[in-house]
Amino acid sequence: MAHFSDNFREKVRSSNDIVDVIGAALPLKRNGSNFVCLCPFHKEKSPSFNVNPGKQIFHCFGCQVGGDVFKFIQMYENISFPEAIERLAERARIPLEFEGPSGNQESRGAKDALLKLHEAICLRWQNCLAQEPTGQNARDYLAKRGVGPDAVKEFRLGAAPEAWDDTVNWAKAKGFDLGLCELAGLVIRKAETGRQYDRFRGRLMIPIRDHQGRVVAFTARQLELTPADDPAREAKYVNSPETPIFTKSNLLFNLDRARSHVGEGHPFVLVEGQLDALRCWSIGLKTAIAPQGTSITEGQLALLRRYHPQVECFFDSDSAGQKAALRFLPMALKAGLEVRFLMLAGAEKLDPDLLFLEKGLAAYAELQKGSLSAMRFVCQPYLPKIKQISAEEKSRIYSSTADIILQSESEVVQRQLLEEVAHILELPTSTAVAFLERRKLFKDNPTFRIQPKRTEITDSQKKGEEAHLLFLCLHHESLLHALASQLPHEWIDPSHTAGSLLDRILAEAAHNGWTGRDNLDQLLETEEEKTLVASLLFEAAADDDLIKIANEGLRSLQRRFLEPRQRQIELEIASKGTDVESDLLSLLKQRAEITRQLLHPPKLSLGS
């Protein structure tokens, strides 16, 4: 059953005008009765993303995504449908109303309790860092690293005392359930004794915030104070486990702040760790972000692309950092990101935190001057000896580089990058075109790029009279009721999306009553159906003779259904002998009835 009642969902929808919601995230411009802009879900140069205020829907004619305000928030924020409802309810300041099994309410209640717990423990550790003697070691560490009070306050840094049971005792005193603390990963239970103890002991505490700025987890930095008997003593960083409010592959550190500072000329700056991002922010570089852990994920990069397509990668210049950068590049191209790599000329070993500590924001300008394009970064090891490399070796380099480039979904980008590599390797630019064409011919080659899954409307989804009749039903309610009463169920082919949806909508109108197009999303079961409906709703309704058009479609469906049966009867009649007169008579009657129906097809009228 639904997490939220239908009435609540409609209340939230009606309280969030789609133009206002999308306009807060994208630069919409009026174009006739619609608003348009560049699509945030795929790379394009001219705007094909449309928002229709009258129908309260959006649709991109480039990548074919579309839907209502809930769908936009789902895709743009990379969250679930219930979370999108919650987000929009919060925007409209509407209290949440739940429906269905208690499990739904319990799940929401657990998330709310976890958020409350994380906020409270964050305040406790902030106070420890600021005022308590046990926070002195963390204060000394921050002073040594040059982290000032403004950054400490902005990022809500804290200190966890070194005692085994500080958090356990704090939770008991504040009335927090220790089972909830276990779920949050703040305390751990020993299997042998059942005793509970603190996960974070004697460490600098760095809160992790979600896209709304809520504390959902922590990263804990090792200090001199970290006890020797702590099982995690040797770990430089200890992180919160994943919980109902924290999935590390879907979050980027500092994204909640950085996303409001990116724009043309101000790309995201991807650094390796939280303290690197904190350092960037403290010197005025507000667009720095960091992954939650050792490597970035496709989900995180897809999230970045929705806010801004340009990323500068600034990892440590040691071998581990460079390997991480090379792992990052193919994923970034696949996500549709434009990537540059920040490099400091002549630096054998470069730590972003130390560099910015010494030189401040001026270091960033210096880095940008020496930055490398994605392809020049990949080819960097070969640049000093490019004149000495044989043609055969260049071919191998080109092929391996092409495997990275072909992760991009755009053939325009592929060709541009391949031409750049050809230029770097001093090969003819025609090599790029020839290479791309060869790859198209050999799709079975395991190195050929994998086409991404998209909810595009395929020919099989839109073909046939079903899609045409579905369009008429969506735009003209009178025709919907007429078809519901006169179009036989068996005439509809449900094997493709349009047919399946048409059959379901007509059945709903015939048996349950049609409650209007605003409640259509309740009947949509798949992403393909939602995409198809969004596309059809954005098509302009014709001013032609609607009854005539609908009757032509009805006639086509009738012929498609009856004519194969008519041919089958003809074959059976031809095979019957004179000794099976009763069977022959039955077949003749069936043929006559089909002929009569084909000669007198059903005709709709708006009074049907």
C-alpha positions in Angstrom: 0.0 0.0 0.0 1.0 3.6 -0.5 3.3 5.3 2.0 1.3 8.5 1.7 -2.5 8.8 1.1 -3.7 9.9 -2.3 -5.2 13.1 -0.8 -1.9 14.0 0.8 0.0 13.4 -2.4 -2.3 15.6 -4.3 -2.1 18.3 -1.6 1.6 18.3 -1.9 1.5 18.4 -5.7 -0.9 21.3 -5.8 1.2 23.2 -3.3 4.3 23.0 -5.4 4.0 24.7 -8.8 6.3 22.9 -11.2 7.6 26.1 -12.7 8.6 27.4 -9.3 10.2 24.1 -8.2 12.2 23.6 -11.4 12.9 27.3 -11.8 14.6 27.3 -8.4 17.1 24.7 -9.7 17.4 25.6 -13.5 17.4 28.9 -15.5 14.0 28.6 -17.1 13.0 31.0 -19.9 9.5 31.5 -21.3 8.9 30.2 -24.8 5.3 30.6 -25.8 3.1 28.8 -23.3 6.0 26.7 -22.0 9.3 27.4 -20.2 12.5 26.0 -21.6 16.2 25.5 -20.6 19.1 23.1 -21.2 18.3 19.6 -20.0 20.0 18.7 -16.7 19.8 15.0 -17.5 21.9 14.9 -20.7 24.4 17.1 -22.4 23.1 19.5 -25.1 23.8 22.8 -26.7 20.3 24.0 -27.5 17.4 23.8 -25.0 15.0 20.9 -25.4 13.9 20.7 -21.8 10.3 22.0 -21.6 8.1 22.8 -18.6 4.3 23.2 -19.2 2.7 25.2 -16.4 -0.9 24.4 -17.5 -0.4 20.6 -17.4 2.2 20.8 -14.5 4.6 18.4 -16.3 8.1 18.6 -17.8 9.5 16.8 -20.9 12.8 16.7 -22.6 12.6 16.2 -26.4 16.3 15.3 -26.4 16.5 12.4 -24.0 12.8 11.7 -23.7 12.6 11.9 -19.9 9.5 13.6 -18.4 6.9 13.5 -15.7 5.4 15.6 -12.9 7.0 17.6 -10.1 7.6 14.5 -8.1 9.4 12.8 -11.0 11.6 15.9 -11.5 12.7 16.0 -7.8 13.3 12.2 -7.9 15.7 12.5 -10.9 17.3 15.8 -10.0 18.0 14.9 -6.4 18.6 11.2 -7.1 16.1 10.1 -4.4 13.1 7.8 -4.2 9.5 8.7 -4.8 8.5 8.8 -1.1 11.6 11.0 -0.4 10.5 13.3 -3.2 7.1 13.7 -1.6 8.8 14.4 1.7 11.1 17.0 0.1 8.2 18.8 -1.5 6.0 18.6 1.6 8.8 20.2 3.6 9.2 22.9 0.9 5.5 23.7 1.2 5.6 23.3 5.0 2.9 20.6 4.9 3.1 18.1 7.9 3.6 14.5 6.7 0.5 12.3 6.7 1.1 8.5 6.4 -1.2 5.7 5.3 -0.9 1.9 5.3 0.9 -0.7 7.4 2.5 0.5 10.6 5.8 -0.6 9.1 5.8 2.5 6.9 5.3 4.8 9.8 7.8 2.9 11.9 10.4 3.2 9.1 9.8 7.0 8.9 9.9 7.2 12.7 13.2 5.4 12.8 14.7 7.8 10.2 13.4 10.8 12.2 14.9 9.3 15.4 18.2 8.7 13.7 18.3 12.3 12.5 17.5 13.6 15.9 20.2 11.4 17.5 22.8 12.5 15.0 22.0 16.2 15.6 22.2 15.8 19.3 25.5 13.9 19.3 27.0 16.4 16.9 26.2 19.2 19.4 27.7 17.1 22.2 31.0 16.6 20.3 31.0 20.3 19.2 30.8 21.3 22.9 33.6 18.8 23.8 35.9 20.3 21.2 35.1 23.9 22.2 35.1 23.7 26.0 36.1 20.4 27.6 39.7 19.4 28.6 39.4 16.1 26.7 39.0 18.2 23.5 42.4 19.8 23.9 44.2 17.3 21.8 41.8 17.9 18.9 42.1 21.7 19.3 45.9 21.3 19.1 45.6 19.2 16.0 43.4 21.7 14.3 45.7 24.6 15.2 48.7 22.7 13.8 46.8 22.0 10.6 45.8 25.7 10.4 42.1 25.1 10.6 40.6 28.3 11.9 37.5 28.9 14.1 35.3 29.9 11.1 35.9 26.5 9.5 35.4 24.7 12.8 32.1 26.4 13.2 30.9 26.1 9.6 31.7 22.3 9.4 30.6 21.7 13.0 33.8 19.9 13.9 33.8 18.1 17.2 35.9 15.8 19.5 34.9 12.4 20.9 36.4 11.7 24.4 38.7 8.7 24.8 36.5 6.9 27.3 35.0 3.5 26.5 31.5 4.5 27.5 31.2 8.3 27.1 28.6 8.1 24.3 26.8 5.2 26.0 26.4 7.2 29.2 25.5 10.3 27.3 22.8 8.5 25.4 21.3 7.0 28.6 21.3 10.5 30.3 19.6 12.1 27.3 17.0 9.3 27.0 18.2 7.9 23.6 17.6 4.2 23.1 20.9 2.3 23.0 19.5 0.0 20.2 19.1 3.2 18.1 22.7 4.1 18.9 23.8 0.7 17.7 21.8 1.2 14.5 23.5 4.5 14.0 26.9 2.9 14.6 27.7 5.2 17.5 28.1 2.3 19.9 29.1 -1.4 19.3 28.0 -4.4 21.2 30.5 -7.2 22.1 29.1 -10.5 20.9 30.6 -12.5 23.8 29.5 -10.3 26.7 26.7 -8.1 25.2 28.5 -5.1 26.6 28.1 -1.9 24.6 31.0 0.5 24.0 31.7 3.6 21.9 32.8 3.3 18.3 34.5 6.7 18.2 37.1 7.3 21.0 39.6 10.1 21.2 39.1 11.3 17.7 38.4 14.5 15.7 34.7 14.2 14.6 33.8 15.5 11.1 30.0 15.5 10.5 28.7 14.2 7.2 25.7 16.1 5.9 23.1 15.1 3.3 21.9 17.3 0.5 19.6 19.1 2.8 22.3 19.9 5.3 21.2 17.4 7.9 23.9 15.4 9.9 23.6 11.7 8.8 27.0 10.2 9.7 30.5 11.0 10.9 34.1 10.6 9.8 36.5 10.3 12.8 40.2 11.3 12.4 42.8 9.6 14.5 44.6 11.7 17.1 47.4 11.2 19.6 44.6 10.9 22.1 43.1 7.8 20.4 43.4 5.0 23.0 45.9 2.2 22.3 43.3 -0.3 23.4 40.8 0.9 20.8 40.3 -2.0 18.2 40.4 0.6 15.4 43.4 2.5 16.8 45.6 2.0 13.7 42.9 3.2 11.3 43.6 6.8 10.3 39.9 7.4 9.6 36.9 5.5 11.0 33.5 6.1 9.4 29.9 5.6 10.4 28.4 2.4 8.9 25.6 2.7 6.4 22.2 3.3 8.0 18.6 4.1 6.9 19.7 7.7 6.6 23.2 7.2 5.2 24.4 5.5 2.0 28.0 6.6 1.3 27.8 5.9 -2.4 25.0 8.5 -2.7 26.6 11.3 -0.8 29.5 13.6 -1.4 31.1 15.6 1.4 30.3 19.3 1.3 28.0 18.9 -1.7 25.2 20.6 0.3 27.4 23.8 0.4 29.3 23.5 -2.9 26.3 23.1 -5.1 25.1 26.6 -4.5 28.5 28.0 -5.5 29.1 26.2 -8.9 28.4 27.8 -12.2 30.1 28.9 -15.4 33.7 29.4 -14.6 33.3 27.9 -11.1 33.5 24.1 -11.5 33.3 21.5 -8.8 36.8 20.7 -7.4 37.0 17.0 -6.5 39.6 16.3 -3.7 40.4 13.0 -2.0 39.4 13.6 1.6 37.1 15.6 3.9 40.0 17.7 5.4 41.1 18.6 1.9 37.6 19.9 1.1 37.5 21.7 4.4 40.8 23.4 3.6 39.6 24.5 0.2 36.5 26.0 1.7 38.4 27.8 4.4 40.6 29.6 1.8 37.6 30.7 -0.2 37.4 27.8 -2.7 33.7 27.0 -2.0 33.1 24.3 -4.7 35.3 21.6 -3.2 33.8 18.2 -2.6 35.1 14.8 -1.5 33.8 11.2 -1.8 32.8 9.2 1.3 35.7 6.7 1.3 38.6 5.8 -0.9 36.9 5.8 -4.3 34.1 7.7 -6.0 31.0 6.0 -7.4 28.9 6.3 -10.5 26.0 7.4 -8.4 28.0 10.3 -6.9 29.1 11.4 -10.4 25.5 11.3 -11.7 24.5 13.4 -8.8 27.3 16.0 -9.6 26.1 16.1 -13.3 22.7 17.3 -12.2 24.1 20.3 -10.5 26.9 21.2 -12.8 28.8 19.4 -15.6 32.3 20.7 -15.0 34.7 19.1 -12.5 38.4 19.7 -11.7 40.1 16.7 -10.2 42.7 17.5 -7.6 44.1 14.3 -6.1 47.5 13.8 -4.3 50.3 13.5 -6.8 51.6 10.3 -5.4 51.0 7.0 -7.3 47.9 6.2 -5.3 46.4 9.6 -6.1 47.2 9.3 -9.8 45.7 5.8 -10.0 42.6 7.1 -8.3 42.4 9.9 -10.9 42.7 7.3 -13.8 39.9 5.2 -12.2 37.8 8.3 -11.9 38.1 9.5 -15.5 36.1 6.8 -17.4 33.3 7.0 -14.9 33.2 10.8 -15.2 33.0 10.6 -19.0 30.2 8.0 -18.7 28.3 10.4 -16.4 28.7 13.2 -19.0 31.1 15.3 -17.0 33.7 17.7 -18.5 36.9 17.0 -16.6 40.2 18.8 -16.1 43.1 17.7 -13.8 44.8 20.2 -11.6 48.6 19.8 -11.7 51.4 21.8 -10.3 54.4 22.0 -12.6 57.5 20.3 -11.2 55.7 19.0 -8.1 56.7 15.4 -7.5 54.6 15.1 -4.4 51.6 17.3 -3.9 49.1 17.3 -1.0 46.2 19.7 -1.6 45.8 20.4 2.1 49.4 21.4 2.6 49.5 23.4 -0.6 46.5 25.5 0.3 47.7 25.9 3.9 51.0 27.4 2.6 49.8 29.5 -0.3 46.1 30.1 0.2 43.7 30.8 -2.7 46.6 32.0 -4.9 47.6 28.4 -5.2 44.3 27.6 -6.9 45.0 30.1 -9.7 48.4 28.6 -10.1 47.0 25.1 -10.4 44.5 26.2 -13.0 47.2 27.6 -15.2 48.9 24.3 -15.2 45.7 22.2 -15.4 45.5 19.4 -18.0 42.6 18.4 -20.2 41.4 14.8 -19.6 43.3 13.4 -22.6 46.5 15.3 -22.0 46.4 13.9 -18.4 46.0 10.4 -19.7 48.9 10.9 -22.3 51.1 12.7 -19.8 53.6 9.8 -19.2 54.3 9.7 -23.0 54.7 13.4 -23.6 58.5 13.8 -22.9 59.4 11.0 -25.4 56.6 11.4 -28.0 59.2 11.8 -30.8 60.9 8.5 -30.0 57.7 6.4 -29.8 57.2 4.1 -32.7 54.0 4.1 -34.8 53.1 0.7 -33.5 53.5 1.9 -29.9 51.4 5.0 -30.7 48.7 2.7 -32.0 48.6 0.7 -28.8 48.5 3.9 -26.7 45.7 5.3 -28.9 43.7 2.1 -28.6 43.9 2.0 -24.8 43.0 5.7 -24.5 40.1 5.1 -26.8 38.7 2.5 -24.5 38.4 5.3 -21.8 36.9 7.8 -24.3 34.3 5.4 -25.5 32.7 5.4 -22.0 31.2 8.7 -23.0 27.6 8.5 -24.3 28.1 11.3 -26.8 29.6 10.5 -30.2 30.4 14.2 -30.6 32.4 14.1 -27.4 34.0 10.8 -28.4 35.2 12.2 -31.7 36.4 15.4 -30.2 38.5 13.5 -27.6 39.8 11.0 -30.0 41.0 13.8 -32.3 42.7 15.4 -29.3 44.6 12.2 -28.5 45.5 11.9 -32.2 46.9 15.4 -32.1 48.9 14.7 -28.9 50.4 11.5 -30.4 51.1 13.2 -33.7 48.8 11.0 -35.6 46.5 12.1 -38.5 43.1 13.4 -37.3 41.4 11.0 -39.8 42.6 8.3 -37.4 39.9 9.4 -34.9 37.1 9.1 -37.5 38.3 5.7 -38.8 38.7 4.3 -35.3 35.1 5.4 -34.3 33.7 3.8 -37.4 35.5 0.6 -36.8 34.2 0.3 -33.3 30.6 0.8 -34.6 31.1 -2.2 -37.0 32.4 -4.5 -34.2 29.8 -4.2 -31.5 30.6 -7.7 -30.3 34.1 -6.5 -29.3 34.2 -6.5 -25.5 35.9 -3.1 -25.5 33.1 -1.5 -27.5 31.3 0.9 -25.3 28.2 -0.3 -23.5 25.1 1.6 -24.4 23.4 3.1 -21.3 19.9 2.1 -20.3 17.5 4.9 -20.7 13.8 5.3 -20.4 13.5 6.4 -24.1 10.4 5.8 -26.0 11.2 3.1 -28.5 9.4 2.4 -31.8 7.8 -0.6 -30.3 6.4 1.6 -27.5 4.9 4.2 -29.7 4.0 2.3 -32.8 0.5 1.2 -33.8 -3.0 2.6 -33.3 -2.9 2.0 -29.6 -0.4 4.9 -29.1 -2.6 7.1 -31.3 -5.8 6.3 -29.4 -4.0 6.7 -26.1 -3.0 10.2 -27.2 -6.6 11.0 -28.0 -7.8 9.6 -24.6 -5.2 11.7 -22.7 -6.2 14.9 -24.5 -10.0 14.4 -24.9 -11.9 12.9 -22.0 -15.1 12.6 -24.0 -13.3 10.3 -26.5 -11.9 8.3 -23.5 -15.4 7.5 -22.3 -16.6 6.7 -25.9 -13.8 4.3 -26.5 -14.2 2.7 -23.0 -17.8 1.7 -24.0 -17.1 0.6 -27.6 -13.5 -0.7 -28.0 -13.5 -4.4 -27.2 -10.7 -5.5 -24.8 -9.5 -8.3 -27.1 -8.8 -5.8 -30.0 -6.0 -4.2 -28.0 -2.4 -5.6 -28.2 -1.0 -5.4 -24.6 2.4 -6.6 -25.6 3.9 -3.1 -25.9 3.7 -0.2 -23.5 1.1 1.9 -25.4 -1.3 -1.1 -25.7 -1.0 -2.2 -22.1 -1.6 1.3 -20.8 -4.5 2.0 -23.2 -6.2 -1.2 -22.0 -5.7 -0.3 -18.3 -7.0 3.3 -18.7 -10.1 2.1 -20.7 -10.8 -0.6 -18.1 -10.5 2.0 -15.3 -12.9 4.4 -17.1 -15.4 1.6 -17.8 -15.4 -0.1 -14.4 -14.1 2.3 -11.8 -14.9 5.7 -13.2 -12.4 8.1 -14.6 -11.1 10.5 -11.9 -9.2 12.7 -14.3 -5.8 13.1 -15.8 -4.4 14.6 -12.5 -4.7 11.1 -10.9 -3.2 9.3 -13.9 0.1 8.5 -12.1 -1.7 6.0 -9.9 -2.3 3.8 -13.0 1.3 4.1 -14.3 3.4 1.0 -13.3 6.7 1.4 -15.1 9.2 4.1 -16.0 8.5 3.4 -19.7 4.8 4.2 -19.1 5.6 7.4 -17.3 7.9 8.5 -20.0 5.4 7.6 -22.8 2.6 9.5 -21.0 4.9 12.6 -20.5 5.8 12.6 -24.2 2.2 12.2 -25.4 1.0 15.0 -23.0 3.5 17.3 -24.5 2.4 16.7 -28.0 0.0 19.4 -29.2 -3.6 18.2 -29.6 -4.9 18.4 -33.1 -7.8 20.6 -34.2 -8.9 18.0 -36.8 -12.2 16.0 -36.7 -11.5 14.0 -33.6 -14.3 11.5 -34.1 -13.1 10.7 -37.6 -9.5 10.2 -36.3 -10.7 8.0 -33.5 -13.0 5.9 -35.8 -10.1 5.4 -38.2 -8.0 4.0 -35.3 -10.9 1.8 -34.1 -11.3 0.5 -37.6 -7.6 -0.4 -37.8 -7.8 -2.3 -34.6 -10.9 -4.2 -35.8 -9.2 -5.2 -39.0 -6.1 -6.3 -37.2 -8.1 -8.5 -34.9 -10.7 -10.0 -37.3 -8.8 -10.4 -40.6 -6.4 -13.1 -39.3 -9.4 -15.0 -38.0 -11.2 -14.6 -41.4 -8.1 -16.1 -43.2 -8.0 -19.0 -40.8 -11.7 -19.8 -41.4 -11.1 -19.7 -45.2 -8.3 -22.2 -44.8 -10.5 -24.5 -42.6 -13.4 -24.3 -45.1 -11.1 -25.3 -48.0 -9.9 -28.3 -46.0 -13.4 -29.6 -45.0 -15.0 -32.5 -46.9 -18.7 -32.8 -47.7 -19.1 -35.4 -44.9 -18.6 -32.7 -42.2 -21.6 -30.6 -43.2 -22.4 -29.3 -39.7 -18.8 -28.1 -39.1 -18.8 -26.5 -42.6 -22.1 -24.7 -41.9 -20.7 -23.3 -38.6 -17.6 -22.0 -40.4 -19.7 -20.4 -43.1 -21.8 -18.6 -40.4 -18.6 -17.4 -38.7 -17.2 -16.1 -41.9 -20.4 -14.3 -42.7 -20.5 -12.6 -39.3 -16.9 -11.5 -39.6 -17.6 -10.1 -43.1 -20.6 -8.3 -41.7 -18.6 -6.7 -38.9 -15.8 -5.6 -41.3 -18.4 -4.0 -43.6 -20.0 -2.2 -40.7 -17.2 -1.2 -38.3 -18.1 0.5 -35.0 -18.5 4.2 -35.0 -18.0 6.5 -32.0 -20.0 9.5 -31.2 -19.5 11.8 -28.3 -22.8 10.8 -26.9 -21.7 7.2 -26.6 
